[in-house]
């Protein structure tokens, strides 16, 4: 069996993550060195939603500051990553081969769901980054199918990274710095960790019906969809392991998972 990379899901938190001395920032800075030899990163970010999958294909993707009301220094940050148009084309072809429409976008840069974790993981911007959108209809089954279409990229030293939020209650609960984590958030987080570590596709796909408090943990579940694609991209029978766990500003869950199928 060829050496296959695991896939990863990380919680990218607020855009201020590069500026804050919190456990999630430290985790991402320590995670990057483990992947310094990857050929490229395919980042599935919660902050690019399109009606059908789209992949960016810029030689030098711009840094998109897709947020407002944050410190001025954030808007001055640039992440000068290289893109990889050939990889973008390959991603589109793999998705199309699964009978899913996929567009190649030659103008889209990197939103903060991509450049914030990349800046922490690869501060020298020496690893090419390609970004794949989530779908605006937020269909869990389709995001699984997209992930499955990408699984062979792991054989080519491409790191597939989903960037969203394990518990992302914005719209239900706001930032409460110094606040305790509510019981409902703890319950959803515990349920999610169990489903991930067991590799239970049925539970993960049907979380809206089966998880405790899904309407609070993910009022608008854009930050959950990258997890599904990262899980599916790890291959048949994949299970997850917790590689980071922390909370931010009360109820924002910052967990990260690594997915890998059992070797045959």
N, C-alpha and C positions, 0 to 999 in steps of 0.2 A: 504493500500500500504506500502510495506517495505521501510525503510529509505534507499534511494539510494544516494551514493556519486555523486557529479557532476564529470565531466571530465574536464581536463585542457589542454590548449595549452600555452606554454611559448616560448619566443624567447631567446635563450641562448647566442646570440652575439658571441664575440670573446673569445678564451680560457682564455684571461687575465681578464675575468669578476670577478673572486674572488679577484683580486688585485686592482680593480679600484673603486673609490668612485663615482659611477654614480647611477642614479635613479633605473635602472634595477636590480642592485645588492641589493640595499636596499629593493626593492620590494620582491625579492626572499627570503631574510632573514626574512622578515615579513610574508611571505606566509606560510612557513614551520610550524610555531606553530599552525596554524589552522588544520593541518593534523597529529599531533603527535600521534593520536590514530589509524591510519590506520594500517591494517595488513601487507601490503606490497605496493610497487609502481611498476607498470608496465610502463616502460618508452619506448616510441616509438621515437627513435632518428634518426635524419636526417643523421647521420654519420655511419650508418651500413646499407649498401645496398646489397641485395642478390636477386637472380633471382626469388625465391619464399620465402615466409615468413620463418623466422627462429627466435627462441627464445633461449636465453642462459640459461644454467642449471648448473651453478657452485655454489658450497657451498660458496666459497670465490672468487668472480670475481676480476680479477686484474684490476688495473687502467691503461688504455691505453692512452698514450700520443701521440695522432694521429694528430700532428701538428708540424710545424718546423718554425724556425726563431723568436721564442718568448723568453722572459726572462728566464734565466737558472732556476730561482726558480720555474717556472711552472713545469719543468720536474722532480722536486724533490717532488712534491705534490702527496700524495697517499690518496685514499678514501677507507678505509677498510670496505666497506659495506658487509653485508651478502647477499648471493643469496637465492633463494628459488626453488630448483629443482622440488618440487611437484607443485608449482604454474606454473613453466615453462611447465611441462607436461600437466597441465590443460589447459593452453593457447593454446598449440599445438592441443589438442583434440577439443577445441571449434572451432578453425579455420578449422581443418579437417572436422568437422561436417557440416561446411558451404561449403563443396566440394572444399576447397582450400588446396593445399599441404603446409604443414608446417614442417620444420625440427627442431629438438632439438639439440642444439650445446653445447657440454660439455666442450668447451675450450675457448669460447669467453668471454672476460671481459667486462668492461664498458668503452665506448669511452667518449670523453669530452662532447658530447651532452647529456650524462646521468650524469656523475660524477660531472661536473661543477655545474649544478643546484641542484643536490642532496647535494653537499657539502655545498651550501648556505642554502638550505631549512632544511636539517637534519645534522647539523655539527657533531653530536655525532655518526653518522653512525649507528644508532640503529633501522633503518627501513630497512627490506630486499628490495633489488632492483632486478628486472628482466627486461631484455632489449629485445625488439622486433624490428626486422629489418624493413626497408622500402624496396620496390621492385625497382630494378635498371631500370626497364622499365618505371617507374614513371606514371603508369596508375591511374588517379584519381578514376575511378569507382571501381577498385580493392581495393584501400586503404579504400574506404567507406565500401566495403563489409567486409574487415577484421575488421574494427571498429565495425560494427554491430554484428559480431560474438562474440565480447567480452563484449557486454553490460551487461550481467548478472553478471559479476565480480563486478559490483558496489554494488550488494546486499550482497557481501561478504567482504565489507570493504577494497576493493582493489582500490587504487587510480590509474586511468589511466591518464598518463601524456604524451602528445605529446611535443617533444622538437625540435624546428626548428627555423624559422624566419619569422615574418610577412611580412617584406620586406627584401629580401636578394639578393642584386644586385651584389655580387662579381662575376667578370667576365664581368660585364658591368661598374660598378662604384666601385672604391676602397675606402679604408678608407680615410676620409678627416677630420682629427681632427680639431675641431673648425669651420668647414665649415657649411654653411647653407644647409638645406634639400631642394632638388630640387622639382619643381612643380610636375613632373611626379610621384615621390615617394609619395608625399602628396596625389595625386589623387588616386593612387592605394590603399593606406592606407585607405582613406575615403571610397572607394568602398568596400574594404574588411570588414571594420567595419560595414557597412550597411548590407552586405550579412550575416555576422555572427550574428548580433543582430536580424535579421529577421528569421534566421534559414533557409535560402533559399538554399536548397540542389542543385537545378538546377544551380544557379549562381556559387556556390562554386565549383561544379564539372566541370563546363564549363568555368572556369575563363580564360583559354587561348584564348577563342573566345570572351568573354563578358567583361572582366575587362580592364580598361585602362592601357596601357603600361606593360602587363604581361612579355614581353620579356626583359624589363629592371628590373622590380621588382624581377623576378625570372628567370634569364637567364638559369640556370640549377635548375629545381624546386624541388630538393631534400628536401629543407627546408619548402616546402609547404605541402608535403604529410602527415607529422605527424598531421597537423591541421585537415585534412579530416578524418583520423582515430579517432582522439579524438572527433570530432563532431559526427560522426556516433555512437561511443560507448556510447554516452549519451542517445541514445534511440530515438524512433519514435517521431517526432515533437519537437525535441530539438531546443532550441534557445541559443544563446551565449550572454554573457555580457562582457564588457571590464573591466578587473580587473587591468590592467596596460597599460600605454601608454607613450612611450618616444622614442627618437631617439639617435643614437650613431654614431659618426664619419661621420656626413653628412646624408647619405641615408639608413643606416641600421635601419630598423624598429624593435623596441623592444617590441611591443605590446604583451599582454597576454590576453587570453579569458577563461572564464569558461562556460561550456555547461551543460545544464540541461533540461530534458523534463518536461513539465507541469504535475503536479500531477493530477491524475484522481479522 
